[in-house]
Amino acid sequence: MNFLVLGGAGFIGSHVVDALLTAGHQVRVFERPGCDLANLTTVLGRIEICYGDFANVEEHAGVLAEALVGIDLVLHLVSTVLPASSNENPLYDIETNLKGTVSLLTLAVKQGVKKVVFASSGGQVYGPVSVLPIREESPAEPLSSYGIIKLAGEKYLRLFNHLHGLDYTVLRISNPYGERQKVSGAQGAVAVFLGRIKRGQALEIWGDGSVARDYLYIADLIKAILLACEIRTSEKLFNIGSGSPCTLNHLITLLEEVTGRKVTVGYKESRACDSSVNFLDCHRARKYLGWQPQCSLREGLERTWKWVVGNDE
């Protein structure tokens, strides 16, 4: 099959590109001009790259339309904002991510794309919940513009399926971590913490450390994404997570054990965009996709630390 991966040079996208090539597919990547291609170094000779700005898709619509020519399946893995920063400028989130997604779907229909797989957010779409673990049927009350726009993207996928027959799968992904995640970035507690531990810096936590999240190792996520591409099912929405909560305080304990280093922790005021506990029920993915996570948190942290130690970032 011919795949277009939006955000294919990123943390998740580059792992997806590797897996698709290994499976024998043809891969085209859509990335912003001037992006860092370091994650794709070993496969640059085997893929096509189209450069365009998803944050300004109206100006770059021609490039995106060209990128969709001959494509069977699109993997939409790109976002122009982070959960915490999205609340600072919700209008920008709408103007870039939501408009970009609707433009993508419109062009996909015109180009005859068969299916879109959309990376949504299990950590941001639901918001505070009264029943755990969180099922796909749980109320969606996001506390961030990021979560609201992801939810809106899901609804537009359903609309385009109803109006035009465009097949789709939505994956509500928990908190992925692993090799290639930016250790100097602003997102991804595991990578950011390991980067600071490597540099001998103190860790900073929003709140008292009791916030609990569902951490998913990248290899398990990639398996779920490939299954979502391959399997046709009447179910279109799936939680993808480890299914086990881990508080930030416990995560730090595990990181100290894995790295063999003692860390200093600074606690800051909690953020309005963070719900206290979030972990996902993934029984639907097990039933319809035949997927379940294989890598334990400790093993995933050990693999990630080994990569961080050997990486120059």
C-alpha positions as CSV (number, residue, x, y, z in Angstrom):
1,M,0.0,0.0,0.0
2,N,1.0,3.6,-0.4
3,F,1.0,5.6,2.9
4,L,1.3,9.3,3.7
5,V,2.6,10.0,7.2
6,L,1.9,13.5,8.5
7,G,4.6,14.3,11.0
8,G,6.8,11.4,9.8
9,A,10.0,12.9,11.1
10,G,8.8,13.2,14.6
11,F,9.0,10.8,17.6
12,I,6.0,8.6,16.8
13,G,6.0,9.3,13.0
14,S,9.6,8.1,12.4
15,H,8.9,4.8,14.2
16,V,5.8,4.4,12.1
17,V,7.8,5.0,8.9
18,D,10.3,2.4,9.9
19,A,7.6,-0.2,10.6
20,L,5.8,0.5,7.4
21,L,8.9,0.1,5.3
22,T,9.8,-3.1,7.2
23,A,6.3,-4.4,6.2
24,G,7.0,-3.6,2.6
25,H,4.8,-0.6,2.1
26,Q,5.6,2.6,0.1
27,V,5.9,5.6,2.3
28,R,5.6,9.4,1.7
29,V,6.2,11.9,4.5
30,F,4.6,15.3,4.9
31,E,6.7,17.6,7.1
32,R,7.2,21.3,7.6
33,P,10.0,23.0,5.7
34,G,13.3,23.0,7.6
35,C,12.3,20.3,10.0
36,D,14.9,18.1,11.6
37,L,15.2,14.8,9.7
38,A,17.6,13.1,12.1
39,N,15.1,10.4,13.0
40,L,14.8,9.4,9.3
41,T,18.5,9.3,8.5
42,T,18.6,5.6,7.9
43,V,15.6,5.6,5.6
44,L,15.9,8.8,3.6
45,G,16.8,6.9,0.4
46,R,13.6,4.7,0.7
47,I,10.9,7.4,1.2
48,E,9.5,10.5,-0.4
49,I,9.3,13.8,1.5
50,C,6.8,16.6,0.7
51,Y,7.4,19.9,2.6
52,G,4.4,22.0,3.6
53,D,3.1,23.9,6.7
54,F,0.2,22.2,8.4
55,A,-0.2,25.4,10.4
56,N,-0.9,27.3,7.2
57,V,-2.6,24.7,5.2
58,E,-4.6,27.1,3.0
59,E,-1.4,28.5,1.6
60,H,0.1,25.0,1.3
61,A,-3.0,23.2,0.1
62,G,-1.4,22.5,-3.3
63,V,1.5,20.8,-1.7
64,L,-0.8,18.7,0.5
65,A,-3.0,17.8,-2.4
66,E,0.1,16.7,-4.4
67,A,1.3,14.7,-1.4
68,L,-2.0,12.8,-1.4
69,V,-1.8,11.7,-5.0
70,G,-1.8,7.9,-5.3
71,I,-2.1,7.5,-1.5
72,D,-4.2,4.6,-0.1
73,L,-4.0,5.5,3.6
74,V,-3.1,8.6,5.6
75,L,-1.6,8.6,9.1
76,H,-2.4,11.9,10.8
77,L,0.2,12.3,13.6
78,V,0.8,16.0,13.5
79,S,-0.2,18.8,15.9
80,T,0.9,22.4,16.0
81,V,0.4,22.9,19.8
82,L,1.0,21.2,23.1
83,P,-1.7,20.5,25.6
84,A,-0.5,23.0,28.2
85,S,0.3,25.8,25.7
86,S,-3.0,25.3,23.7
87,N,-5.0,27.2,26.3
88,E,-2.9,30.3,25.9
89,N,-4.2,30.8,22.3
90,P,-7.2,28.6,21.5
91,L,-7.9,30.5,18.3
92,Y,-4.5,29.5,17.0
93,D,-5.3,25.9,17.8
94,I,-8.5,26.2,15.8
95,E,-6.9,28.1,12.9
96,T,-4.1,25.5,12.5
97,N,-5.1,22.1,13.8
98,L,-8.8,22.0,13.2
99,K,-8.8,23.8,9.9
100,G,-5.8,21.8,8.8
101,T,-7.6,18.5,9.6
102,V,-10.8,19.5,7.8
103,S,-8.7,20.6,4.8
104,L,-6.8,17.3,4.8
105,L,-10.1,15.3,4.9
106,T,-11.5,17.4,2.0
107,L,-8.5,16.8,-0.1
108,A,-8.3,13.1,0.8
109,V,-11.8,12.6,-0.5
110,K,-11.0,14.4,-3.8
111,Q,-7.8,12.3,-4.2
112,G,-9.6,9.0,-3.5
113,V,-7.8,8.1,-0.3
114,K,-9.3,4.9,1.3
115,K,-8.6,5.5,5.0
116,V,-7.3,7.9,7.6
117,V,-5.8,6.9,10.9
118,F,-6.0,9.7,13.4
119,A,-3.8,10.1,16.5
120,S,-6.1,11.5,19.1
121,S,-5.3,11.9,22.8
122,G,-6.5,9.6,25.6
123,G,-4.8,11.9,28.1
124,Q,-6.6,15.1,27.0
125,V,-9.9,14.2,25.3
126,Y,-11.6,12.8,28.4
127,G,-10.7,15.3,31.2
128,P,-11.8,14.5,34.8
129,V,-13.7,11.2,35.0
130,S,-15.6,9.6,37.9
131,V,-15.1,6.0,36.8
132,L,-11.6,4.4,36.1
133,P,-10.2,3.0,34.0
134,I,-11.5,5.2,31.3
135,R,-13.6,3.5,28.6
136,E,-14.3,4.9,25.1
137,E,-17.9,5.5,26.2
138,S,-16.8,7.7,29.0
139,P,-17.9,11.4,28.8
140,A,-15.4,13.6,27.0
141,E,-14.9,16.9,28.9
142,P,-11.5,18.2,27.9
143,L,-9.7,20.7,30.1
144,S,-7.5,22.0,27.2
145,S,-8.0,23.4,23.8
146,Y,-5.7,20.6,22.6
147,G,-8.2,18.0,23.8
148,I,-11.2,19.9,22.4
149,I,-9.6,20.1,18.9
150,K,-8.7,16.5,19.0
151,L,-12.3,15.6,19.9
152,A,-13.5,17.9,17.0
153,G,-11.2,16.1,14.6
154,E,-12.7,12.8,15.6
155,K,-16.2,14.2,14.9
156,Y,-15.2,15.4,11.5
157,L,-13.8,12.0,10.6
158,R,-17.1,10.5,11.5
159,L,-18.9,13.2,9.4
160,F,-16.7,12.6,6.3
161,N,-17.3,8.8,6.7
162,H,-21.0,9.5,6.7
163,L,-21.0,12.0,3.8
164,H,-18.3,10.5,1.6
165,G,-17.6,7.0,2.8
166,L,-14.0,7.8,3.9
167,D,-12.9,5.0,6.2
168,Y,-11.1,6.0,9.4
169,T,-9.8,4.8,12.7
170,V,-9.3,7.0,15.8
171,L,-6.6,6.0,18.3
172,R,-6.9,7.8,21.7
173,I,-3.3,7.4,22.8
174,S,-2.2,7.7,26.4
175,N,1.3,9.0,27.2
176,P,3.8,7.5,24.8
177,Y,7.5,7.4,25.6
178,G,10.7,5.8,24.3
179,E,13.6,6.2,21.9
180,R,13.7,9.4,19.8
181,Q,11.4,11.4,22.1
182,K,13.0,14.8,22.7
183,V,14.7,14.9,26.0
184,S,15.0,18.7,25.8
185,G,11.4,19.3,24.8
186,A,8.4,20.5,26.8
187,Q,6.3,17.3,26.4
188,G,6.8,13.8,27.6
189,A,7.6,13.4,31.3
190,V,9.8,10.3,30.8
191,A,12.0,11.8,28.1
192,V,12.3,15.2,29.8
193,F,13.1,13.6,33.2
194,L,15.7,11.3,31.7
195,G,17.3,14.1,29.9
196,R,17.6,16.2,33.1
197,I,18.9,13.2,35.0
198,K,21.6,12.6,32.3
199,R,22.6,16.3,32.6
200,G,22.6,16.2,36.4
201,Q,19.7,18.7,36.7
202,A,16.8,18.8,39.2
203,L,13.4,17.6,38.0
204,E,10.4,19.9,38.1
205,I,6.8,18.7,38.7
206,W,3.5,20.5,38.3
207,G,1.6,19.8,41.5
208,D,2.5,17.4,44.4
209,G,3.5,14.4,42.3
210,S,0.2,12.5,42.9
211,V,-1.0,13.1,39.3
212,A,-1.1,9.6,37.7
213,R,-0.8,8.8,34.0
214,D,-0.8,5.8,31.7
215,Y,2.7,5.5,30.2
216,L,2.9,3.5,26.9
217,Y,6.2,2.3,25.4
218,I,6.6,3.3,21.7
219,A,7.0,-0.2,20.3
220,D,3.6,-1.1,21.7
221,L,2.0,2.0,20.2
222,I,3.5,1.3,16.8
223,K,2.0,-2.2,16.8
224,A,-1.4,-0.7,17.6
225,I,-1.1,1.9,14.8
226,L,-0.1,-0.8,12.2
227,L,-3.1,-3.0,13.2
228,A,-5.4,0.0,12.9
229,C,-4.1,0.4,9.3
230,E,-4.5,-3.2,8.4
231,I,-7.8,-4.3,10.1
232,R,-11.3,-3.2,8.9
233,T,-13.9,-3.1,11.6
234,S,-17.1,-1.4,12.4
235,E,-15.5,0.0,15.5
236,K,-13.7,3.2,14.7
237,L,-12.5,4.5,18.1
238,F,-10.0,2.8,20.3
239,N,-8.1,3.6,23.6
240,I,-4.4,2.8,23.3
241,G,-2.6,2.7,26.6
242,S,-0.8,0.5,29.1
243,G,-4.0,0.3,31.2
244,S,-2.0,1.0,34.4
245,P,-1.7,4.3,36.3
246,C,1.7,5.5,37.5
247,T,2.0,8.7,39.7
248,L,4.8,11.1,38.9
249,N,6.3,10.4,42.3
250,H,6.4,6.7,41.6
251,L,7.8,7.3,38.1
252,I,10.7,9.3,39.7
253,T,11.4,6.3,42.0
254,L,11.5,4.0,39.0
255,L,13.8,6.4,37.1
256,E,16.2,6.5,40.1
257,E,16.3,2.7,40.1
258,V,16.8,2.4,36.4
259,T,19.5,5.1,36.1
260,G,21.2,4.4,39.4
261,R,21.1,8.1,40.2
262,K,19.5,10.1,43.0
263,V,17.5,13.1,41.8
264,T,16.4,16.4,43.3
265,V,12.7,17.3,42.7
266,G,11.1,20.7,42.7
267,Y,7.3,21.0,43.0
268,K,5.4,23.8,41.3
269,E,1.8,24.9,41.3
270,S,-0.5,22.5,39.6
271,R,-1.9,23.2,36.1
272,A,-5.5,23.8,35.1
273,C,-5.1,21.5,32.1
274,D,-4.2,18.4,34.2
275,S,-6.7,15.9,35.5
276,S,-5.6,14.1,38.6
277,V,-5.7,10.5,37.4
278,N,-5.9,9.1,33.8
279,F,-5.6,5.6,32.6
280,L,-7.3,3.8,29.9
281,D,-9.4,0.6,29.5
282,C,-8.1,-1.0,26.3
283,H,-10.4,-4.0,26.1
284,R,-12.0,-2.8,22.8
285,A,-8.5,-2.7,21.1
286,R,-7.9,-6.2,22.4
287,K,-11.2,-7.5,21.0
288,Y,-11.2,-5.8,17.6
289,L,-7.6,-5.2,16.8
290,G,-6.0,-8.1,18.7
291,W,-3.7,-5.7,20.4
292,Q,-2.5,-5.4,23.9
293,P,0.7,-3.8,25.4
294,Q,3.7,-6.2,25.8
295,C,6.4,-4.0,27.4
296,S,6.4,-3.3,31.1
297,L,7.0,0.2,32.4
298,R,10.4,-0.8,34.0
299,E,11.6,-2.5,30.8
300,G,10.5,0.4,28.7
301,L,12.3,2.9,31.0
302,E,15.5,0.8,30.8
303,R,15.4,0.7,27.0
304,T,14.7,4.5,26.9
305,W,17.5,5.3,29.3
306,K,20.0,3.2,27.3
307,W,19.0,5.3,24.2
308,V,19.3,8.6,26.1
309,V,22.8,7.7,27.4
310,G,23.9,7.0,23.9
311,N,22.3,10.0,22.3
312,D,24.0,13.4,22.0
313,E,20.9,15.6,22.3
